[in-house]
Amino acid sequence: MNTFTLGERIQHASISATHLTVELADGRQISTPLAWYPRLAGASRAQLDQWQIIGDGEGLHWPLCDEDLSLAGMLRGERAPA
């Protein structure tokens, strides 16, 4: 069952040298350490810049890094497996 509300949808993402930040439809920003996601932490800037919103805003996908992250996991503070 999908329990997301309209506000809990990713509208945009940005990646700094240290953090992944997503902007949600309701105006909130969620920021997590890039170190939590080893595939992203080790990726080039060109790879990081090629992200896509998936599942109507429920997650992010990096095709060049073979990485998918869910907003639900980010909100729970889950790290990607090493």
CORQUIJO-V369349 format. One record per residue. N is the residue number from 1. PHI is phi in radians with two decimals (999 if undefined). Layout:
n & phi
N & PHI
N & PHI
This chain:
n & phi
1 & 999
2 & -1.58
3 & -1.91
4 & -1.29
5 & -1.73
6 & -1.00
7 & -1.21
8 & -1.65
9 & -2.27
10 & -1.30
11 & -1.88
12 & -2.75
13 & -2.38
14 & -2.50
15 & -2.27
16 & -1.71
17 & -1.15
18 & -2.19
19 & -2.45
20 & -1.79
21 & -2.16
22 & -2.03
23 & -1.81
24 & -1.67
25 & -1.05
26 & -1.56
27 & 1.73
28 & -1.24
29 & -2.13
30 & -2.03
31 & -2.18
32 & -2.26
33 & -1.12
34 & -1.07
35 & -1.07
36 & -1.21
37 & -2.16
38 & -0.94
39 & -1.12
40 & -1.36
41 & -1.08
42 & -1.68
43 & -1.53
44 & -1.37
45 & -1.03
46 & -1.08
47 & -1.18
48 & -1.15
49 & -1.30
50 & -1.73
51 & -1.82
52 & -2.37
53 & -1.41
54 & -2.16
55 & 1.04
56 & 1.00
57 & 1.67
58 & -1.51
59 & -2.94
60 & -2.24
61 & -2.34
62 & -2.01
63 & -1.10
64 & -1.36
65 & -1.90
66 & 0.93
67 & -2.23
68 & -2.24
69 & -2.23
70 & -1.73
71 & -1.09
72 & -1.00
73 & -1.13
74 & -1.10
75 & -1.14
76 & -1.47
77 & 1.35
78 & -1.44
79 & -1.69
80 & -1.29
81 & -1.08
82 & -1.29
